[in-house]
């Protein structure tokens, strides 16, 4: 038999104890960003649709051609401008990737040079 009396064990209070979707002071680190290192501040990925830029270029070019064949020059120009925008985003992405690759190569060469220098210094100390 189930009783429906008021059970004041504290279960009801534990269920929603100050956790109503609000951030407490202890959770601030999860949600806030650390801007203390502003010297190398760059967005991780410039723009919202970077991963789809090539698809969006193709989409807007197709829409522009379709509008042009339908006789709407203004709409086609609008779509061509959208495609041009994403073309610039794509080229910016490629430049960013090349820059990162070049930085990685330089840092690898610097590490190799430092290890070779330390090896030469150790050999000179032994002789």
Secondary structure, DSSP 8 states (H G I E B T S, - for coil): --------SSHHHHHTSS-SS---GGGHHHHS---S--TT---SSSSS-GGGHHHHHHHHHHHHHHHHHTT-HHHHHHHHHHHHHHHHHHHHHHHHHHHHHHHHHHHHHHHHHHHHHHHHHHHHHH-
